[in-house]
Amino acid sequence: GAACRELGNKKNAFNHILDMVKGVNGMGLEVCCTLGMLNAEQAKQLKEAGLSAYNHNLDTSPEHYPNVITTRTYEDRLDTIANVRDAGISVCCGGILGLGEKDTDRVGLLHVLATLPEHPESVPINALVSVEGTPLGDDGDIGSVDAFDMARMIATARIVMPRTMVRLSAGRLSFSDAEQYMMFQAGANSIFNGDKLLTTSNPEFDADQALFDRLGFVGKPAHKGPMPPPMEADGGVVITKVESTQEQQYA
């Protein structure tokens, strides 16, 4: 991952990233990058290098987005997601709770994700980890996100995007093991593993491994999709791909 606004014409840096993608892919591991906005050619080069997935979150609803982010538009983000999809790379795209949004904004975010031409393969659900000295970190009106907020969002994502990996993501250090278990029961079937995300801390690898052992969870092999639910495996439910009939437009 790289915390940059966009790659633009940073060809040297981009070539280094391509080399890293090739190296990780060569070890038989899945590779996921988060690099900001991508054009179609950059997405194509990442695919050729062996990139498995690309993370680019929408963060919140189209209506609330301008209250939080001004450096790029919602449409910019959707364009990057489209470039990634067109290149044949899996899409990882979700949002953050705790940005001062209303319940309708949480519904709006899920509506956008669920009505993309194809559902994202991965939807991270994050709880804001406020950082002192940033606008949201210093805003006393920003309410905290509790385990029930996360569970509701995860459960709704699971219903409207049944084959998507719903990732319990940033903010996990704020929740107990029991609260995280509730979120897994609500429909989360993935986490971001490792003791550091881009800018915030995350549970230690050994702590997550111990939690998974206690809960009886087993990680899926690399380059394998999620296990189909029993109803689908038995033929009671058939998942079909529905093509979008019109392009989405957001200001």
Secondary structure, DSSP 8 states (H G I E B T S, - for coil): ----SB-TT-HHHHHHHHHHHHHHHHTT---EE--SB--HHHHHHHHHHT--EEE---BS-TTTHHHH--SS-HHHHHHHHHHHHHTT-EEE--EEE-SS--HHHHHHHHHHHHTSSS--SEEEEEE----TTSTTTT-TT-----HHHHHHHHHHHHHHSTTSEEEE-TTGGGS-HHHHHHHHHHT--EE--SSB-SSSB---HHHHHHHHHHHT-----TT------HHHHTTSS-------SS-----
